[in-house]
Amino acid sequence: MQAKAVRFAADVLEDDDLAGELEALSATEYAVRKHVRIIANPQKEKRIAMATIALTKKELSDTLDQVGERLVSMLDPSFTRLDLIAGIKELDALVNGSEDEDDDDGEEADDDDES
């Protein structure tokens, strides 16, 4: 921006004094003169954390097949709401790779029995 202003002053306005004055300014001084606020480059400051997938293409394909098969089985009209909820929890555990959820439910039941 400042370089363009220097070229404009020299070439179009034919004012070498103004061009020299503009060229001598620091970027901050030029910004103040133009009433422009300098901000940090947001692209450099923002670091987008991409999710890393540790699964192979075959593992992902197998998981999708399992999800599809489970979804088709859940279309059975005889399924109750509780059956559907249990199926959704199974799908969640399958997709998110956390089978601990079922263990937590079992542990809670065991804790209730001990009381």
Residue frames as a rotation matrix with the C-alpha (Angstrom) as fourth column:
MET 1
0.572 0.820 0.000 0.00
0.820 -0.572 0.000 0.00
0.000 0.000 -1.000 0.00
GLN 2
0.538 -0.449 -0.713 2.77
0.090 -0.811 0.578 2.38
-0.838 -0.375 -0.396 0.93
ALA 3
-0.549 -0.777 0.308 4.83
0.363 0.110 0.925 1.44
-0.753 0.620 0.222 -2.13
LYS 4
-0.097 0.616 0.782 1.82
0.991 -0.009 0.131 2.16
0.088 0.788 -0.609 -4.35
ALA 5
0.818 0.409 -0.404 1.43
0.487 -0.866 0.111 5.59
-0.305 -0.288 -0.908 -2.74
VAL 6
0.018 -0.904 -0.428 5.11
0.053 -0.427 0.903 6.35
-0.998 -0.039 0.040 -3.40
ARG 7
-0.664 -0.247 0.706 4.76
0.656 0.261 0.708 5.33
-0.359 0.933 -0.011 -7.06
PHE 8
0.317 0.878 0.359 1.54
0.946 -0.322 -0.047 7.33
0.075 0.354 -0.932 -7.41
ALA 9
0.704 -0.091 -0.705 3.13
0.231 -0.909 0.348 10.46
-0.672 -0.408 -0.618 -5.93
ALA 10
-0.319 -0.930 -0.184 6.17
0.009 -0.198 0.980 10.15
-0.948 0.311 0.072 -8.19
ASP 11
-0.786 -0.066 0.615 4.50
0.558 0.352 0.751 9.04
-0.266 0.934 -0.240 -11.44
VAL 12
0.019 0.908 0.418 1.02
0.956 -0.138 0.257 10.57
0.291 0.395 -0.871 -11.43
LEU 13
0.837 0.328 -0.437 1.39
0.487 -0.810 0.325 13.60
-0.248 -0.485 -0.839 -9.19
GLU 14
0.356 -0.831 0.428 5.00
0.564 -0.174 -0.807 14.12
0.745 0.529 0.406 -10.30
ASP 15
0.694 -0.097 0.713 5.79
-0.565 -0.687 0.456 15.19
0.446 -0.720 -0.532 -6.74
ASP 16
0.131 -0.756 -0.641 9.20
0.156 0.654 -0.740 13.74
0.979 -0.003 0.204 -5.88
ASP 17
-0.648 -0.342 0.681 9.23
-0.549 -0.410 -0.728 15.46
0.529 -0.845 0.078 -2.49
LEU 18
0.234 0.830 0.506 5.97
-0.971 0.226 0.079 13.78
-0.049 -0.510 0.859 -1.46
ALA 19
0.737 -0.016 -0.676 7.21
-0.224 0.937 -0.267 10.44
0.638 0.349 0.687 -2.85
GLY 20
-0.308 -0.940 -0.149 10.40
-0.004 0.158 -0.987 10.76
0.951 -0.304 -0.053 -0.81
GLU 21
-0.495 0.219 0.841 8.46
-0.839 -0.372 -0.397 11.73
0.226 -0.902 0.368 2.29
LEU 22
0.603 0.796 0.055 6.12
-0.793 0.590 0.149 8.74
0.086 -0.133 0.987 1.93
GLU 23
0.514 -0.483 -0.709 9.02
-0.027 0.817 -0.576 6.39
0.857 0.315 0.408 1.28
ALA 24
-0.526 -0.794 0.305 10.83
-0.286 -0.172 -0.943 7.59
0.801 -0.583 -0.137 4.42
LEU 25
0.065 0.645 0.761 7.87
-0.979 -0.105 0.172 6.74
0.191 -0.757 0.625 6.65
SER 26
-0.940 -0.222 0.259 7.80
-0.289 0.922 -0.258 3.49
-0.181 -0.317 -0.931 8.60
ALA 27
-0.648 0.737 -0.192 4.79
0.357 0.516 0.779 1.25
0.673 0.436 -0.597 8.12
THR 28
-0.193 0.560 -0.806 3.37
0.971 -0.012 -0.240 2.39
-0.144 -0.829 -0.541 11.46
GLU 29
-0.611 -0.085 -0.787 3.90
0.139 -0.990 -0.001 6.07
-0.779 -0.110 0.617 10.62
TYR 30
-0.946 0.278 -0.168 2.27
-0.220 -0.165 0.961 5.59
0.240 0.946 0.218 7.22
ALA 31
-0.431 0.818 -0.382 -0.71
0.736 0.563 0.375 3.84
0.521 -0.119 -0.845 8.86
VAL 32
-0.257 0.301 -0.918 -1.14
0.745 -0.544 -0.386 6.73
-0.616 -0.783 -0.084 11.31
ARG 33
-0.837 -0.120 -0.535 -0.96
-0.184 -0.858 0.480 9.22
-0.516 0.500 0.696 8.43
LYS 34
-0.788 0.543 -0.290 -3.65
-0.220 0.193 0.956 7.28
0.575 0.818 -0.033 6.51
HIS 35
-0.286 0.662 0.693 -5.75
-0.953 -0.123 -0.277 6.73
-0.098 -0.740 0.666 9.67
VAL 36
0.351 0.281 -0.893 -5.42
-0.454 0.885 0.101 2.99
0.819 0.370 0.438 9.26
ARG 37
0.438 -0.156 0.885 -5.22
-0.843 0.270 0.465 0.57
-0.311 -0.950 -0.013 12.16
ILE 38
-0.244 -0.598 -0.764 -2.65
-0.710 0.646 -0.279 -2.20
0.661 0.474 -0.582 11.82
ILE 39
0.597 0.435 0.674 -3.77
-0.765 0.563 0.314 -5.57
-0.243 -0.703 0.669 13.17
ALA 40
-0.458 -0.740 0.493 -1.92
-0.556 0.671 0.490 -8.84
-0.694 -0.050 -0.718 13.46
ASN 41
-0.507 0.230 -0.831 -2.41
-0.744 0.371 0.556 -11.26
0.436 0.900 -0.017 10.61
PRO 42
0.193 0.658 0.728 -5.29
-0.913 0.392 -0.112 -13.46
-0.360 -0.643 0.676 11.80
GLN 43
0.778 0.068 -0.625 -4.23
-0.417 0.800 -0.432 -16.26
0.470 0.596 0.651 9.45
LYS 44
-0.234 -0.944 -0.233 -0.94
-0.262 0.292 -0.920 -16.62
0.936 -0.154 -0.316 11.30
GLU 45
-0.625 -0.005 0.780 -2.56
-0.774 -0.127 -0.621 -16.53
0.103 -0.992 0.076 14.73
LYS 46
0.431 0.852 0.297 -5.34
-0.850 0.494 -0.183 -18.98
-0.303 -0.174 0.937 14.00
ARG 47
-0.796 -0.574 -0.190 -4.24
-0.603 0.776 0.181 -22.54
0.044 0.259 -0.965 14.04
ILE 48
0.319 0.937 -0.144 -7.00
-0.929 0.339 0.147 -24.86
0.187 0.087 0.979 12.95
ALA 49
-0.577 -0.459 0.676 -6.67
-0.636 0.771 -0.019 -28.18
-0.513 -0.441 -0.737 14.66
MET 50
-0.040 0.516 -0.856 -7.66
-0.858 0.422 0.294 -30.86
0.513 0.745 0.426 12.23
ALA 51
0.581 0.294 0.759 -8.97
-0.658 0.718 0.226 -34.10
-0.478 -0.631 0.611 13.57
THR 52
-0.489 -0.764 -0.420 -6.58
-0.871 0.450 0.195 -36.92
0.040 0.462 -0.886 12.98
ILE 53
0.698 0.715 -0.036 -7.99
-0.716 0.697 -0.047 -40.21
-0.009 0.059 0.998 11.87
ALA 54
-0.305 -0.853 0.424 -6.04
-0.847 0.446 0.289 -43.21
-0.435 -0.271 -0.858 12.97
LEU 55
0.270 0.493 0.827 -8.20
-0.042 0.864 -0.502 -45.65
-0.962 0.101 0.254 11.04
THR 56
-0.856 -0.503 0.118 -7.35
0.049 0.150 0.988 -47.11
-0.515 0.851 -0.104 7.67
LYS 57
-0.552 0.662 -0.506 -9.71
-0.825 -0.349 0.444 -46.89
0.118 0.663 0.739 4.73
LYS 58
-0.488 0.347 -0.801 -10.64
0.003 0.918 0.396 -50.56
0.873 0.191 -0.449 5.24
GLU 59
-0.793 0.172 -0.585 -11.38
0.609 0.198 -0.768 -50.03
-0.016 -0.965 -0.261 8.93
LEU 60
-0.746 0.541 -0.388 -13.58
-0.418 -0.834 -0.359 -47.04
-0.518 -0.105 0.849 8.10
SER 61
-0.475 0.559 -0.680 -15.36
-0.701 0.226 0.676 -49.03
0.531 0.798 0.284 5.42
ASP 62
-0.616 0.204 -0.761 -15.93
0.402 0.912 -0.081 -51.92
0.677 -0.356 -0.644 7.86
THR 63
-0.849 0.298 -0.438 -17.29
0.316 -0.378 -0.870 -49.51
-0.424 -0.877 0.227 10.47
LEU 64
-0.611 0.638 -0.469 -19.67
-0.760 -0.640 0.118 -47.97
-0.224 0.428 0.875 7.93
ASP 65
-0.488 0.413 -0.769 -20.84
-0.298 0.749 0.592 -51.44
0.820 0.518 -0.243 6.93
GLN 66
-0.736 0.182 -0.652 -21.52
0.630 0.537 -0.561 -52.32
0.248 -0.824 -0.510 10.57
VAL 67
-0.798 0.455 -0.395 -23.42
-0.136 -0.775 -0.617 -49.05
-0.587 -0.438 0.681 11.07
GLY 68
-0.539 0.594 -0.597 -25.49
-0.809 -0.169 0.563 -49.69
0.234 0.786 0.572 7.95
GLU 69
-0.545 0.310 -0.779 -26.32
0.141 0.950 0.279 -53.25
0.826 0.043 -0.561 9.00
ARG 70
-0.796 0.223 -0.562 -27.29
0.585 0.049 -0.809 -52.09
-0.153 -0.974 -0.169 12.49
LEU 71
-0.744 0.535 -0.401 -29.48
-0.494 -0.844 -0.210 -49.29
-0.450 0.042 0.892 11.11
VAL 72
-0.478 0.572 -0.667 -31.28
-0.588 0.356 0.726 -51.70
0.653 0.739 0.166 8.79
SER 73
-0.601 0.242 -0.762 -31.92
0.521 0.841 -0.143 -54.07
0.606 -0.483 -0.632 11.69
MET 74
-0.844 0.258 -0.470 -33.35
0.306 -0.489 -0.817 -51.16
-0.440 -0.834 0.334 13.72
LEU 75
-0.746 0.602 -0.284 -36.02
-0.640 -0.531 0.556 -50.58
0.184 0.596 0.782 11.05
ASP 76
-0.731 0.475 -0.490 -37.87
0.435 0.878 0.201 -53.63
0.525 -0.067 -0.848 12.39
PRO 77
-0.165 0.756 0.633 -41.35
-0.348 -0.646 0.680 -52.38
0.923 -0.108 0.370 13.40
SER 78
0.612 0.430 -0.664 -41.35
0.392 0.564 0.727 -54.65
0.687 -0.705 0.177 16.44
PHE 79
-0.507 -0.843 -0.182 -38.51
0.645 -0.231 -0.728 -52.62
0.572 -0.486 0.661 18.02
THR 80
0.590 0.631 -0.503 -39.61
0.806 -0.424 0.413 -50.72
0.048 -0.649 -0.759 21.10
ARG 81
0.848 -0.285 0.447 -38.36
-0.220 -0.956 -0.192 -47.27
0.483 0.064 -0.874 22.00
LEU 82
0.651 -0.623 0.433 -35.98
-0.486 0.096 0.869 -48.84
-0.582 -0.777 -0.240 24.50
ASP 83
0.463 -0.467 0.753 -34.63
0.657 0.751 0.062 -51.15
-0.595 0.466 0.655 21.78
LEU 84
0.689 -0.161 0.706 -34.07
0.543 -0.531 -0.651 -48.12
0.479 0.832 -0.279 19.52
ILE 85
0.832 -0.399 0.385 -32.34
-0.536 -0.755 0.378 -46.17
0.140 -0.521 -0.842 22.28
ALA 86
0.513 -0.658 0.551 -30.08
-0.077 0.604 0.793 -49.13
-0.855 -0.450 0.259 23.00
GLY 87
0.500 -0.287 0.817 -29.34
0.836 0.406 -0.369 -49.45
-0.226 0.868 0.443 19.27
ILE 88
0.824 -0.184 0.536 -28.49
0.080 -0.899 -0.431 -45.77
0.562 0.398 -0.726 18.99
LYS 89
0.718 -0.590 0.370 -26.13
-0.597 -0.248 0.763 -46.06
-0.358 -0.768 -0.530 21.96
GLU 90
0.436 -0.546 0.715 -24.47
0.425 0.825 0.371 -49.04
-0.793 0.142 0.592 20.29
LEU 91
0.633 -0.153 0.759 -24.08
0.726 -0.223 -0.651 -47.04
0.269 0.963 -0.030 17.08
ASP 92
0.879 -0.308 0.364 -22.60
-0.374 -0.919 0.127 -44.13
0.295 -0.248 -0.923 19.01
ALA 93
0.537 -0.698 0.474 -20.10
-0.345 0.331 0.878 -46.42
-0.770 -0.635 -0.063 20.68
LEU 94
0.445 -0.335 0.831 -19.26
0.730 0.673 -0.120 -48.02
-0.519 0.659 0.544 17.34
VAL 95
0.713 -0.112 0.692 -18.77
0.500 -0.612 -0.614 -44.74
0.492 0.783 -0.380 15.52
ASN 96
0.730 -0.413 0.544 -16.92
-0.568 -0.810 0.147 -42.95
0.380 -0.417 -0.826 18.33
GLY 97
0.055 -0.766 -0.640 -14.86
-0.081 0.636 -0.768 -46.00
0.995 0.094 -0.027 19.17
SER 98
-0.660 -0.249 0.709 -15.80
-0.691 -0.168 -0.703 -45.85
0.294 -0.954 -0.061 22.84
GLU 99
-0.058 0.612 -0.789 -17.13
0.038 0.791 0.611 -49.10
0.998 0.005 -0.069 24.09
ASP 100
-0.913 -0.328 -0.244 -16.58
0.264 -0.017 -0.964 -47.89
0.312 -0.944 0.102 27.67
GLU 101
-0.561 0.755 0.340 -20.09
-0.747 -0.639 0.185 -46.42
0.357 -0.150 0.922 27.65
ASP 102
0.340 0.685 -0.644 -21.63
-0.298 0.728 0.617 -49.86
0.892 -0.017 0.451 28.03
ASP 103
-0.287 -0.537 -0.793 -19.19
0.615 0.531 -0.583 -50.65
0.734 -0.655 0.178 30.83
ASP 104
-0.929 -0.034 0.369 -20.16
-0.209 -0.776 -0.595 -47.44
0.307 -0.630 0.714 32.67
ASP 105
-0.011 0.997 0.072 -23.84
-0.803 -0.052 0.594 -48.42
0.596 -0.051 0.802 32.57
GLY 106
0.355 0.096 -0.930 -22.96
0.182 0.969 0.169 -51.83
0.917 -0.230 0.326 33.94
GLU 107
-0.662 -0.681 -0.315 -20.84
0.477 -0.057 -0.877 -50.35
0.579 -0.731 0.362 36.72
GLU 108
-0.674 0.482 0.559 -23.62
-0.637 -0.763 -0.110 -48.02
0.374 -0.431 0.822 37.76
ALA 109
0.394 0.844 -0.364 -25.99
-0.522 0.531 0.667 -50.97
0.756 -0.073 0.650 38.01
ASP 110
0.037 -0.458 -0.888 -23.44
0.541 0.756 -0.368 -52.85
0.840 -0.467 0.276 40.13
ASP 111
-0.890 -0.377 0.258 -23.06
0.037 -0.623 -0.782 -49.84
0.455 -0.686 0.568 42.41
ASP 112
-0.204 0.900 0.386 -26.83
-0.835 -0.366 0.411 -49.73
0.511 -0.239 0.826 42.91
ASP 113
0.471 0.382 -0.795 -26.91
-0.057 0.913 0.405 -53.40
0.880 -0.145 0.452 43.86
GLU 114
-0.394 -0.737 -0.548 -24.22
0.562 0.278 -0.779 -52.95
0.727 -0.615 0.305 46.51
SER 115
-0.694 0.104 0.712 -26.12
-0.418 -0.864 -0.281 -50.12
0.586 -0.493 0.643 48.28
